Amino acid sequence: MGINQSPRGQPSDGQPPGGQLSDGQLSDAPGIGRHRARPGARWHRCYGFAALAVGQFFGLIFPVCCAVCAATDALLCAACAGRLRRRTALPFPAARFAAALCGANGTVNLPVLAGGRYEQELARVILAFKDHGAVPLAGELSRVLDRTLESAVLADPPGLPVLIGAPAQAPVLVPVPCSPAGFRRRGFDPLAELFRAGRRGVAGSFPVVPALRRVRRGPWGWLRGPQKAMSGAARRAKTAGSLRVPKRLRRVLAGKPCLIVDDVLTTGATVAEAARALAGAGAAVRGAVVLAAVVGPVPRHRLGCDEQATPRKYMRTEGE
């Protein structure tokens, strides 16, 4: 396969196992030595026990309920957590369900691997995490992202076919930034919280560069309303030209293989805009991974699309 793996199944490209990169540079420092692993794990267990005790104490004062079935004493009960893991055990190609990622003749412009269908347990957990203040659910969703990344990059063969036979270089993960209105409403960036919660998992073994920035649309942009209430054509019109890569980060991404990371795939307009901005900055966009994808009826011209083909629209490499 395209990426060398360590005995634990993570890329052995010299990246630190838990290092989320800063804005301005890619890190090539070696990983933490083995003699430092045990104290870190011990403190991590102590922190987990303390957090559990504090959570149970506050649960007595401020009762919580399951985001899926409304059972008491947990944001996600054991039964619902088990069903969520089963529903996200097999990530699947989802580009054919997104109109903005497919050409008129049914060809896939950008492959996407989704952790699961946006329905039932997965949809309710994502909604509780993003819109109802259930930030601790980031830990469970980060494990969904880990399984999707493992299937996309570390599996044999990789779930993203464009990585088959690619050079042995770990792809850079580029998250889609939260909109300013969404950040003001929630008080946090959902994808940033996911990467923070999963820094010890598979996602933490890849370089993460938050290279995309939102383009200001003037003081009247809010009149267009929320994107989730728009049609596919309206979404594409709203997202066109809405993302950019700062000049100081273009040399960092030039020629680097990149994977776009987003939470929910609907029409694919946001992912397509992110791919356009990254390709314009010189990055080689290999595909995208998302937590969930909205699965609906597929138009006839997309029924036979080959998601295992190698798209070239965003595949710019260094020297092109």
Backbone as numpy.savetxt, mean C-alpha at the origin, in Angstrom:
# Nx Ny Nz CAx CAy CAz Cx Cy Cz
13.92 -16.24 -9.41 13.09 -15.05 -9.41 13.95 -13.81 -9.41
13.35 -12.63 -9.44 14.08 -11.40 -9.70 14.79 -10.82 -8.51
14.45 -11.23 -7.27 15.04 -10.58 -6.10 15.63 -11.64 -5.20
16.88 -11.44 -4.79 17.50 -12.37 -3.86 16.81 -12.33 -2.52
16.69 -13.48 -1.88 16.01 -13.56 -0.61 16.95 -14.06 0.46
16.72 -13.57 1.66 17.45 -14.05 2.81 16.77 -15.31 3.31
17.36 -16.07 4.28 16.71 -17.27 4.80 15.34 -17.00 5.37
15.07 -15.79 5.82 13.75 -15.49 6.37 12.76 -15.05 5.31
13.17 -15.04 4.03 12.24 -14.70 2.96 12.14 -13.23 2.68
13.12 -12.42 3.13 13.10 -11.00 2.89 14.24 -10.63 1.97
14.12 -9.54 1.22 15.18 -9.15 0.28 16.50 -8.90 1.00
17.56 -9.50 0.44 18.88 -9.35 1.06 19.69 -8.36 0.25
19.22 -7.15 0.15 19.88 -6.15 -0.67 20.58 -5.10 0.17
20.83 -5.41 1.45 21.54 -4.46 2.29 20.66 -3.43 2.93
19.33 -3.54 2.81 18.46 -2.56 3.43 18.24 -2.92 4.88
18.16 -1.96 5.77 17.89 -2.25 7.16 16.51 -2.85 7.32
16.35 -3.88 8.18 15.08 -4.59 8.25 13.92 -3.72 8.67
14.11 -2.66 9.40 12.97 -1.87 9.85 13.07 -0.42 9.48
13.90 -0.04 8.51 14.18 1.37 8.30 13.30 2.01 7.26
12.36 2.80 7.65 11.62 3.62 6.69 12.47 4.82 6.34
12.65 5.06 5.06 13.61 6.05 4.61 13.07 7.45 4.76
13.99 8.38 4.87 13.61 9.79 4.93 13.29 10.27 3.53
12.83 11.53 3.45 12.43 12.11 2.18 13.57 12.14 1.18
14.77 12.46 1.65 15.78 12.87 0.70 16.74 11.84 0.22
16.71 10.60 0.76 17.75 9.68 0.35 17.31 8.25 0.53
17.96 7.37 -0.23 17.79 5.94 -0.04 18.91 5.46 0.87
18.57 4.57 1.74 19.55 4.10 2.70 20.23 2.85 2.19
21.54 2.81 2.25 22.27 1.60 1.89 23.07 1.08 3.07
22.70 1.49 4.28 23.41 1.01 5.46 23.06 -0.44 5.72
24.00 -1.23 6.26 23.71 -2.63 6.57 22.69 -2.75 7.68
22.09 -3.93 7.78 21.07 -4.17 8.80 21.66 -4.23 10.19
20.80 -4.25 11.18 21.23 -4.31 12.57 21.85 -5.66 12.85
22.93 -5.68 13.58 23.62 -6.91 13.90 22.78 -7.84 14.75
23.12 -9.13 14.71 22.34 -10.11 15.43 22.42 -9.92 16.94
23.54 -9.39 17.44 23.68 -9.24 18.88 22.75 -8.19 19.45
22.10 -7.40 18.59 21.17 -6.38 19.08 19.73 -6.82 18.95
19.49 -8.02 18.38 18.11 -8.43 18.11 17.38 -8.83 19.39
18.06 -9.53 20.30 17.38 -10.04 21.48 16.88 -8.94 22.41
17.72 -7.96 22.79 17.18 -6.89 23.64 16.03 -6.15 22.99
16.10 -5.91 21.66 15.01 -5.25 20.98 13.73 -6.05 21.07
13.85 -7.38 20.88 12.67 -8.22 20.97 12.11 -8.25 22.39
13.00 -8.23 23.40 12.54 -8.26 24.79 11.79 -6.98 25.13
12.34 -5.82 24.74 11.64 -4.56 24.98 10.35 -4.51 24.20
10.34 -5.09 23.02 9.11 -5.10 22.23 8.02 -5.90 22.94
8.39 -7.05 23.54 7.40 -7.85 24.27 6.91 -7.11 25.50
7.83 -6.45 26.22 7.41 -5.68 27.40 6.46 -4.56 27.02
6.77 -3.89 25.91 5.89 -2.81 25.44 4.52 -3.38 25.07
4.51 -4.56 24.44 3.24 -5.18 24.07 2.39 -5.53 25.28
3.05 -6.09 26.32 2.31 -6.43 27.54 1.76 -5.17 28.21
2.58 -4.12 28.26 2.12 -2.87 28.88 0.97 -2.26 28.09
1.09 -2.26 26.76 0.02 -1.70 25.94 -1.27 -2.50 26.10
-1.14 -3.83 26.21 -2.33 -4.66 26.41 -3.00 -4.35 27.74
-2.18 -4.20 28.81 -2.75 -3.90 30.12 -3.44 -2.54 30.13
-2.79 -1.55 29.52 -3.40 -0.22 29.46 -4.69 -0.26 28.64
-4.67 -1.00 27.54 -5.86 -1.11 26.72 -7.01 -1.77 27.46
-6.71 -2.82 28.22 -7.77 -3.47 28.99 -8.30 -2.56 30.09
-7.41 -1.76 30.71 -7.85 -0.84 31.75 -8.81 0.21 31.19
-8.42 0.81 30.06 -9.29 1.82 29.47 -10.53 1.19 28.86
-10.45 -0.11 28.50 -11.63 -0.78 28.01 -12.71 -0.91 29.06
-12.29 -0.97 30.34 -13.27 -1.02 31.42 -13.98 0.33 31.59
-13.24 1.42 31.33 -13.82 2.75 31.50 -14.56 3.20 30.24
-13.92 2.97 29.08 -14.52 3.35 27.80 -14.65 2.08 26.95
-15.76 1.38 27.05 -15.91 0.11 26.33 -15.79 0.30 24.82
-15.18 -0.68 24.18 -15.05 -0.68 22.73 -15.78 -1.90 22.19
-16.06 -1.86 20.90 -16.72 -2.99 20.27 -16.04 -3.31 18.95
-16.26 -4.52 18.48 -15.64 -5.01 17.26 -16.14 -4.19 16.07
-15.23 -3.82 15.18 -15.59 -3.02 14.01 -16.45 -3.79 13.03
-16.49 -5.12 13.14 -17.23 -5.94 12.19 -18.56 -6.42 12.76
-18.52 -7.07 13.94 -19.72 -7.70 14.49 -20.26 -7.00 15.73
-19.58 -5.93 16.19 -20.01 -5.15 17.36 -19.89 -5.91 18.67
-19.11 -6.99 18.71 -18.85 -7.67 19.98 -18.01 -6.75 20.86
-18.20 -6.84 22.18 -17.54 -5.92 23.10 -16.11 -6.36 23.41
-15.35 -5.42 24.00 -14.02 -5.64 24.58 -12.89 -5.71 23.56
-13.13 -5.51 22.28 -12.04 -5.53 21.31 -12.47 -4.78 20.06
-11.50 -4.06 19.45 -11.78 -3.41 18.17 -11.97 -4.40 17.05
-11.38 -5.59 17.19 -11.56 -6.66 16.22 -11.51 -7.98 17.00
-12.64 -8.64 17.10 -12.71 -9.86 17.90 -11.94 -10.97 17.19
-11.66 -12.04 17.92 -10.85 -13.14 17.39 -11.52 -13.81 16.19
-12.84 -13.97 16.26 -13.55 -14.63 15.15 -13.47 -13.80 13.88
-13.70 -12.50 14.00 -13.64 -11.62 12.81 -12.21 -11.48 12.30
-11.23 -11.47 13.21 -9.84 -11.41 12.78 -9.47 -12.65 11.98
-9.98 -13.82 12.41 -9.72 -15.04 11.66 -10.34 -15.02 10.28
-11.57 -14.53 10.19 -12.22 -14.43 8.87 -11.50 -13.42 7.98
-11.01 -12.33 8.58 -10.26 -11.35 7.80 -8.99 -11.96 7.24
-8.28 -12.73 8.03 -7.05 -13.37 7.55 -7.35 -14.36 6.43
-8.45 -15.10 6.55 -8.79 -16.05 5.49 -9.16 -15.34 4.19
-9.85 -14.21 4.31 -10.26 -13.48 3.11 -9.09 -12.79 2.41
-8.01 -12.55 3.12 -6.85 -11.87 2.53 -5.65 -12.80 2.40
-5.90 -14.11 2.45 -4.80 -15.07 2.37 -4.26 -15.21 0.96
-5.09 -14.93 -0.05 -4.68 -15.11 -1.44 -4.89 -13.81 -2.21
-3.88 -12.92 -2.24 -4.00 -11.70 -3.05 -4.22 -12.04 -4.52
-4.90 -11.16 -5.23 -5.30 -11.45 -6.61 -5.04 -10.24 -7.51
-4.82 -10.46 -8.81 -4.66 -9.35 -9.76 -5.99 -8.60 -9.91
-5.92 -7.28 -9.83 -7.16 -6.50 -9.81 -7.20 -5.40 -10.86
-6.22 -5.31 -11.74 -6.19 -4.19 -12.69 -7.38 -4.20 -13.64
-7.88 -5.38 -13.99 -8.98 -5.43 -14.97 -10.28 -4.85 -14.41
-10.36 -4.69 -13.08 -11.56 -4.10 -12.48 -11.48 -2.58 -12.43
-10.34 -2.00 -12.79 -10.13 -0.55 -12.72 -10.03 0.01 -14.13
-11.01 0.81 -14.52 -11.07 1.30 -15.89 -9.88 2.18 -16.24
-9.36 2.95 -15.27 -8.27 3.88 -15.56 -6.94 3.17 -15.79
-6.86 1.89 -15.47 -5.61 1.14 -15.62 -5.61 0.24 -16.84
-6.65 0.30 -17.65 -6.76 -0.55 -18.82 -6.93 0.30 -20.06
-6.36 -0.16 -21.15 -6.50 0.53 -22.42 -7.83 0.23 -23.08
-8.09 0.91 -24.20 -9.35 0.73 -24.91 -9.49 -0.68 -25.47
-8.36 -1.32 -25.79 -8.41 -2.67 -26.34 -8.29 -3.75 -25.27
-8.39 -3.36 -24.00 -8.36 -4.34 -22.93 -6.99 -4.62 -22.36
-5.95 -3.98 -22.86 -4.61 -4.21 -22.33 -4.46 -3.54 -20.97
-3.65 -4.13 -20.11 -3.40 -3.60 -18.76 -2.22 -2.65 -18.82
-2.42 -1.39 -18.45 -1.34 -0.41 -18.44 -0.47 -0.52 -17.20
-1.04 -1.01 -16.09 -0.28 -1.11 -14.85 -0.85 -2.27 -14.03
-0.05 -3.30 -13.74 -0.56 -4.42 -12.95 -0.75 -4.02 -11.49
-1.78 -4.54 -10.87 -2.10 -4.26 -9.48 -2.41 -5.56 -8.78
-1.86 -5.73 -7.58 -2.17 -6.88 -6.75 -2.92 -6.38 -5.52
-4.09 -6.94 -5.28 -4.94 -6.54 -4.15 -4.93 -7.61 -3.08
-4.93 -7.15 -1.82 -4.94 -8.10 -0.70 -6.25 -8.84 -0.58
-7.35 -8.22 -0.96 -8.65 -8.86 -0.87 -9.71 -8.00 -1.52
-10.92 -8.53 -1.56 -12.05 -7.78 -2.10 -12.53 -6.77 -1.07
-12.94 -5.61 -1.54 -13.43 -4.57 -0.66 -14.88 -4.90 -0.30
-15.04 -5.78 0.67 -16.35 -6.21 1.10 -16.24 -6.87 2.47
-17.36 -6.96 3.14 -17.50 -7.65 4.42 -16.43 -7.22 5.42
-15.69 -8.19 6.01 -14.77 -7.85 7.10 -13.71 -6.84 6.68
-13.12 -7.03 5.50 -12.04 -6.14 5.08 -12.55 -4.71 4.87
-13.70 -4.55 4.25 -14.26 -3.21 4.03 -14.58 -2.53 5.36
-15.16 -3.27 6.30 -15.54 -2.66 7.57 -14.33 -2.28 8.40
-13.28 -3.09 8.36 -12.07 -2.76 9.11 -11.39 -1.52 8.52
-11.32 -1.43 7.18 -10.72 -0.27 6.54 -11.52 1.00 6.86
-12.84 0.91 6.80 -13.66 2.07 7.12 -13.51 2.50 8.58
-13.46 1.52 9.50 -13.29 1.86 10.91 -11.93 2.50 11.14
-10.91 2.01 10.47 -9.57 2.56 10.62 -9.45 3.96 10.06
-10.01 4.19 8.87 -9.82 5.47 8.19 -10.79 6.55 8.68
-12.04 6.17 8.91 -13.07 7.18 9.11 -13.71 7.19 10.49
-13.39 6.22 11.34 -14.03 6.16 12.64 -13.04 6.11 13.80
-11.81 6.51 13.55 -10.83 6.67 14.62 -10.27 5.40 15.21
-10.45 4.24 14.56 -9.92 2.98 15.08 -8.48 2.79 14.61
-7.60 3.69 15.04 -6.19 3.68 14.59 -5.47 2.39 14.98
-5.76 1.75 16.15 -5.06 0.50 16.47 -5.27 -0.61 15.45
-6.29 -0.51 14.60 -6.48 -1.53 13.56 -5.40 -1.46 12.49
-4.52 -0.46 12.55 -3.41 -0.38 11.60 -2.53 -1.62 11.69
-2.41 -2.20 12.87 -1.59 -3.41 13.01 -2.15 -4.57 12.19
-3.46 -4.78 12.25 -4.08 -5.86 11.48 -4.00 -5.58 9.99
-4.23 -4.34 9.58 -4.16 -4.01 8.15 -2.73 -4.04 7.63
-1.76 -3.74 8.49 -0.37 -3.84 8.04 0.01 -5.29 7.73
-0.62 -6.24 8.42 -0.37 -7.65 8.10 -1.00 -8.03 6.76
-2.12 -7.41 6.43 -2.69 -7.61 5.09 -1.73 -7.08 4.03
-1.17 -5.90 4.28 -0.19 -5.33 3.34 1.04 -6.22 3.24
1.49 -6.79 4.36 2.65 -7.69 4.34 2.38 -8.90 3.45
1.20 -9.51 3.60 0.88 -10.69 2.79 0.80 -10.33 1.30
0.29 -9.14 1.00 0.20 -8.72 -0.40 1.58 -8.46 -0.98
2.44 -7.79 -0.23 3.80 -7.55 -0.71 4.57 -8.85 -0.86
4.38 -9.76 0.08 5.08 -11.05 -0.01 4.66 -11.80 -1.26
3.36 -11.77 -1.57 2.88 -12.43 -2.77 3.34 -11.71 -4.03
3.42 -10.37 -3.98 3.78 -9.60 -5.17 5.25 -9.70 -5.51
6.11 -9.75 -4.49 7.55 -9.62 -4.74 8.33 -10.88 -4.34
8.02 -11.45 -3.19 8.85 -12.51 -2.63 8.41 -13.91 -3.04
7.21 -14.05 -3.60 6.73 -15.37 -3.99 7.51 -15.87 -5.21
7.40 -17.14 -5.47 8.09 -17.74 -6.61 7.07 -18.51 -7.46
6.61 -17.95 -8.57 7.00 -16.67 -9.17 6.30 -15.50 -8.50
6.79 -14.29 -8.69 6.14 -13.13 -8.08 4.73 -12.93 -8.60
3.87 -12.38 -7.71 2.50 -12.11 -8.12 2.40 -11.01 -9.15
3.38 -10.11 -9.20 3.44 -9.09 -10.25 4.36 -9.61 -11.35
3.83 -9.97 -12.51 4.65 -10.63 -13.53 5.79 -9.77 -14.05
5.70 -8.44 -13.92 6.77 -7.60 -14.44 8.05 -7.75 -13.62
7.96 -8.36 -12.43 9.15 -8.55 -11.61 9.87 -9.85 -11.93
9.27 -10.71 -12.77 9.92 -11.96 -13.14 11.11 -11.65 -14.04
12.28 -12.11 -13.64 13.49 -11.85 -14.41 14.04 -10.45 -14.26
13.47 -9.64 -13.36 13.98 -8.29 -13.15 15.30 -8.34 -12.39
16.12 -7.30 -12.47 17.37 -7.28 -11.72 17.14 -7.45 -10.22
18.13 -8.03 -9.56 18.01 -8.32 -8.12 18.14 -7.04 -7.31
17.11 -6.22 -7.36 17.08 -4.96 -6.64 15.71 -4.80 -6.02
15.68 -4.58 -4.71 14.40 -4.45 -4.02 13.66 -3.23 -4.53
12.38 -3.34 -4.87 11.64 -2.17 -5.34 11.42 -1.17 -4.22
11.36 0.09 -4.59 11.06 1.17 -3.65 9.55 1.29 -3.52
9.05 1.31 -2.30 7.63 1.48 -2.06 7.30 2.97 -1.98
6.36 3.40 -2.80 5.95 4.81 -2.83 4.47 4.88 -2.45
4.14 5.32 -1.24 2.73 5.41 -0.86 2.05 6.61 -1.51
0.76 6.45 -1.79 -0.05 7.57 -2.28 -0.36 8.49 -1.11
-0.08 9.77 -1.22 -0.30 10.67 -0.08 -1.78 10.92 0.19
-2.07 11.17 1.45 -3.43 11.52 1.85 -3.76 12.93 1.36
-5.01 13.15 1.01 -5.42 14.49 0.60 -5.43 15.42 1.81
-5.22 16.72 1.61 -5.25 17.65 2.75 -6.57 17.61 3.51
-7.68 17.50 2.79 -8.98 17.43 3.46 -9.10 16.17 4.30
-8.62 15.04 3.76 -8.65 13.80 4.52 -7.78 13.85 5.76
-6.62 14.49 5.63 -5.73 14.60 6.80 -6.36 15.47 7.88
-6.98 16.57 7.47 -7.63 17.43 8.47 -8.80 16.71 9.14
-9.51 15.90 8.39 -10.67 15.21 8.96 -10.24 14.09 9.91
-9.18 13.35 9.55 -8.78 12.20 10.36 -7.74 12.56 11.42
-6.86 13.49 11.07 -5.76 13.80 11.97 -4.54 12.94 11.75
-4.53 12.08 10.73 -3.38 11.23 10.43 -3.47 10.79 8.98
-2.32 10.30 8.48 -2.25 9.75 7.13 -2.38 8.24 7.24
-3.42 7.61 6.68 -3.62 6.17 6.86 -2.44 5.31 6.42
-1.87 5.58 5.25 -0.77 4.75 4.78 0.48 4.94 5.62
0.72 6.16 6.10 1.86 6.38 7.00 1.69 5.57 8.28
0.47 5.49 8.81 0.22 4.68 10.00 0.43 3.21 9.71
0.04 2.74 8.53 0.24 1.34 8.17 1.72 0.99 8.13
2.53 1.84 7.52 3.96 1.57 7.45 4.60 1.67 8.83
4.10 2.57 9.67 4.63 2.67 11.02 4.30 1.41 11.83
3.08 0.91 11.68 2.68 -0.29 12.41 3.38 -1.53 11.87
3.72 -1.55 10.58 4.33 -2.73 9.99 5.82 -2.62 9.77
6.50 -1.75 10.54 7.93 -1.56 10.30 8.75 -2.79 10.65
8.21 -3.73 11.43 8.93 -4.96 11.75 8.50 -6.12 10.85
7.59 -5.86 9.92 7.12 -6.91 9.03 7.79 -6.86 7.67
7.11 -7.46 6.69 7.66 -7.51 5.33 7.80 -6.11 4.76
6.81 -5.25 5.00 6.87 -3.89 4.45 8.07 -3.13 4.98
8.50 -3.42 6.21 9.65 -2.74 6.78 10.97 -3.15 6.18
10.99 -4.22 5.38 12.24 -4.67 4.76 12.50 -4.01 3.42
11.56 -3.21 2.95 11.74 -2.50 1.68 11.98 -1.02 1.95
12.73 -0.36 1.08 12.86 1.10 1.21 11.54 1.78 0.90
11.15 2.72 1.74 9.90 3.46 1.57 10.25 4.93 1.37
9.82 5.48 0.25 10.11 6.88 -0.07 8.78 7.59 -0.33
8.32 8.45 0.57 7.10 9.23 0.32 7.37 10.36 -0.66
7.50 10.02 -1.93 7.98 10.96 -2.93 6.87 11.78 -3.58
5.62 11.37 -3.43 4.53 12.06 -4.12 3.98 13.19 -3.27
3.64 14.29 -3.93 3.06 15.45 -3.26 1.77 15.84 -4.00
0.81 16.34 -3.24 -0.42 16.83 -3.83 -0.20 18.21 -4.44
-0.81 18.45 -5.58 -0.73 19.75 -6.25 -1.90 20.60 -5.78
-1.61 21.81 -5.33 -2.67 22.70 -4.87 -3.57 23.09 -6.03
-4.88 23.00 -5.79 -5.85 23.32 -6.83 -6.58 24.63 -6.57
-6.09 25.47 -5.68 -6.76 26.73 -5.41 -7.76 26.61 -4.28
-8.30 27.72 -3.83 -9.18 27.70 -2.66 -10.56 27.12 -2.93
-10.92 26.86 -4.21 -12.28 26.38 -4.50 -12.31 24.91 -4.87
-11.23 24.18 -4.60 -11.21 22.76 -4.94 -12.22 21.94 -4.17
-12.59 22.40 -2.97 -13.54 21.64 -2.16 -14.94 21.62 -2.77
-15.23 22.52 -3.73 -16.55 22.55 -4.32 -16.83 21.32 -5.17
-15.78 20.58 -5.57 -15.99 19.38 -6.36 -16.55 18.23 -5.53
-16.46 18.32 -4.22 -17.01 17.28 -3.36 -16.05 16.13 -3.18
-16.42 15.14 -2.32 -15.54 14.00 -2.08 -15.42 13.11 -3.30
-14.24 12.53 -3.48 -13.97 11.73 -4.67 -14.79 10.45 -4.70
-15.08 9.87 -3.52 -15.79 8.59 -3.49 -17.22 8.72 -3.99
-17.75 9.94 -4.10 -19.11 10.13 -4.60 -19.14 10.41 -6.09
-17.98 10.38 -6.76 -17.91 10.74 -8.17 -17.95 9.51 -9.06
-18.31 9.74 -10.32 -18.24 8.68 -11.32 -16.79 8.45 -11.74
-16.58 7.40 -12.54 -15.22 7.10 -12.97 -14.61 8.21 -13.79
-15.39 8.78 -14.73 -14.87 9.87 -15.56 -14.57 11.10 -14.72
-15.43 11.40 -13.75 -15.19 12.56 -12.89 -13.97 12.35 -12.02
-13.74 11.14 -11.56 -12.54 10.86 -10.76 -11.28 11.08 -11.58
-11.29 10.58 -12.83 -10.11 10.74 -13.68 -9.86 12.21 -13.96
-10.92 12.98 -14.17 -10.75 14.42 -14.43 -10.21 15.13 -13.19
-10.66 14.73 -12.02 -10.21 15.40 -10.80 -8.76 15.07 -10.46
-8.36 13.81 -10.68 -7.02 13.39 -10.30 -5.96 13.74 -11.35
-6.36 14.08 -12.56 -5.38 14.39 -13.61 -4.50 15.57 -13.18
-3.19 15.34 -13.14 -2.25 16.38 -12.76 -2.25 16.74 -11.29
-2.83 15.89 -10.44 -2.94 16.23 -9.02 -1.76 15.79 -8.18
-0.82 15.03 -8.77 0.35 14.55 -8.02 1.62 14.95 -8.75
2.67 15.17 -7.96 3.97 15.52 -8.52 5.06 14.95 -7.64
6.28 14.93 -8.18 7.47 14.51 -7.44 8.39 15.71 -7.31
8.76 16.12 -6.09 9.67 17.27 -5.93 11.00 17.04 -6.63
11.63 18.11 -7.06 12.89 18.01 -7.80 13.97 17.33 -6.98
13.98 17.58 -5.67 15.05 17.01 -4.84 14.95 15.48 -4.73
13.79 14.92 -5.07 13.61 13.47 -4.99 13.71 12.78 -6.34
13.77 13.56 -7.41 13.82 12.93 -8.73 15.11 12.15 -8.94
16.23 12.69 -8.45 17.49 11.95 -8.61 17.52 10.71 -7.74
16.75 10.71 -6.66 16.68 9.53 -5.79 15.94 8.40 -6.48
14.89 8.73 -7.23 14.06 7.71 -7.86 14.47 7.38 -9.29
15.38 8.13 -9.86 15.74 7.93 -11.27 16.24 6.51 -11.51
15.55 5.78 -12.37 15.94 4.43 -12.73 15.62 3.37 -11.70
15.05 3.75 -10.55 14.75 2.78 -9.49 13.41 2.10 -9.76
13.34 0.78 -9.56 12.05 0.10 -9.65 11.15 0.50 -8.49
9.92 0.88 -8.78 9.00 1.39 -7.76 7.70 0.61 -7.77
7.14 0.44 -6.59 5.79 -0.09 -6.42 4.95 0.96 -5.72
3.81 1.27 -6.30 2.87 2.21 -5.68 2.05 1.47 -4.64
1.82 2.09 -3.50 1.03 1.49 -2.43 -0.17 2.39 -2.14
-1.37 1.80 -2.16 -2.59 2.54 -1.86 -3.49 1.65 -1.00
-4.55 2.24 -0.46 -5.42 1.46 0.41 -6.53 0.74 -0.36
-7.33 1.48 -1.13 -8.46 0.88 -1.84 -8.39 1.25 -3.31
-8.57 0.26 -4.18 -8.60 0.47 -5.63 -10.06 0.47 -6.09
-10.49 1.57 -6.70 -11.86 1.64 -7.24 -11.77 1.75 -8.76
-11.69 2.96 -9.28 -11.53 3.13 -10.73 -10.08 3.09 -11.17
-9.14 3.20 -10.22 -7.72 3.21 -10.57 -7.19 4.57 -10.97
-8.01 5.62 -10.86 -7.58 6.95 -11.30 -6.41 7.47 -10.46
-6.46 7.27 -9.15 -5.38 7.77 -8.30 -4.09 7.02 -8.55
-4.17 5.70 -8.69 -2.97 4.90 -8.95 -2.37 5.26 -10.31
-3.23 5.47 -11.31 -2.72 5.85 -12.63 -2.03 7.21 -12.59
-2.58 8.15 -11.83 -1.95 9.47 -11.71 -0.62 9.36 -10.97
-0.55 8.53 -9.94 0.71 8.32 -9.23 1.76 7.71 -10.16
1.35 6.76 -10.99 2.28 6.15 -11.94 2.77 7.17 -12.95
1.88 8.03 -13.41 2.28 9.07 -14.37 3.31 10.01 -13.77
3.08 10.44 -12.52 4.01 11.37 -11.87 5.36 10.71 -11.64
5.37 9.45 -11.21 6.64 8.77 -10.95 7.40 8.49 -12.24
6.70 8.06 -13.28 7.37 7.83 -14.56 7.94 9.12 -15.12
7.23 10.23 -14.92 7.75 11.51 -15.37 8.98 11.95 -14.63
9.16 11.44 -13.39 10.35 11.75 -12.60 11.50 10.80 -12.88
11.30 9.85 -13.81 12.38 8.94 -14.18 12.35 7.61 -13.49
11.34 7.33 -12.65 11.26 6.06 -11.96 10.71 4.98 -12.89
11.08 3.73 -12.63 10.56 2.59 -13.37 9.43 1.97 -12.55
8.21 2.32 -12.87 7.05 1.86 -12.09 6.72 0.44 -12.51
6.85 -0.50 -11.57 6.63 -1.91 -11.87 5.19 -2.35 -11.62
4.46 -1.63 -10.81 3.09 -2.02 -10.51 2.62 -1.35 -9.24
1.55 -1.88 -8.69 0.97 -1.32 -7.47 0.43 -2.44 -6.60
0.41 -2.21 -5.31 -0.22 -3.11 -4.36 -1.22 -2.30 -3.54
-2.38 -2.89 -3.29 -3.43 -2.22 -2.53 -3.97 -3.19 -1.49
-4.54 -2.64 -0.43 -5.16 -3.48 0.59 -6.39 -4.19 0.04
-7.21 -3.46 -0.68 -8.49 -4.01 -1.16 -8.82 -3.41 -2.50
-9.62 -4.14 -3.27 -10.08 -3.67 -4.58 -11.58 -3.87 -4.67
-12.25 -2.86 -5.22 -13.69 -2.96 -5.47 -13.87 -3.83 -6.71
-14.53 -4.95 -6.54 -14.73 -5.92 -7.62 -16.16 -5.80 -8.12
-16.31 -5.42 -9.36 -17.63 -5.29 -9.97 -17.65 -5.94 -11.34
-18.71 -5.72 -12.08 -18.80 -6.28 -13.43 -17.69 -5.74 -14.32
-17.11 -6.62 -15.11 -16.03 -6.24 -16.02 -16.59 -6.08 -17.43
-16.35 -4.93 -18.09 -16.83 -4.76 -19.47 -16.30 -5.84 -20.39
-17.04 -6.07 -21.49 -16.70 -7.18 -22.39 -15.30 -7.04 -22.97
-14.88 -5.80 -23.29 -13.56 -5.64 -23.91 -12.42 -5.90 -22.93
-12.74 -6.01 -21.62 -11.69 -6.29 -20.64 -11.76 -7.72 -20.10
-12.72 -8.51 -20.56 -12.87 -9.86 -20.03 -11.66 -10.73 -20.34
-11.08 -10.55 -21.52 -9.95 -11.39 -21.91 -8.61 -10.74 -21.74
-8.52 -9.66 -20.95 -7.24 -8.97 -20.81 -6.25 -9.85 -20.07
-5.02 -9.81 -20.52 -3.96 -10.64 -19.96 -3.21 -9.86 -18.89
-3.50 -10.14 -17.62 -2.81 -9.44 -16.53 -1.42 -10.00 -16.28
-1.06 -11.07 -16.98 0.29 -11.59 -16.87 1.23 -11.00 -17.91
0.69 -10.17 -18.81 1.54 -9.53 -19.81 2.39 -8.46 -19.16
3.41 -8.02 -19.87 4.32 -7.01 -19.35 3.98 -5.66 -19.95
3.30 -4.79 -19.22 2.95 -3.47 -19.76 4.19 -2.58 -19.86
4.16 -1.65 -20.81 5.31 -0.80 -21.04 5.03 0.68 -20.77
3.79 1.05 -20.44 3.44 2.47 -20.38 4.24 3.21 -19.34
4.46 2.61 -18.14 5.16 3.28 -17.07 6.50 2.62 -16.75
7.04 1.85 -17.70 8.22 1.04 -17.43 9.52 1.73 -17.81
9.60 3.04 -17.64 10.81 3.77 -17.98 11.96 3.30 -17.10
13.11 3.12 -17.70 14.31 2.70 -16.99 15.39 3.77 -17.15
16.43 3.62 -16.36 17.51 4.61 -16.39 18.16 4.63 -17.76
18.33 5.81 -18.31 18.95 5.95 -19.62 17.95 6.21 -20.72
16.63 5.99 -20.44 15.62 6.27 -21.46 15.29 7.74 -21.51
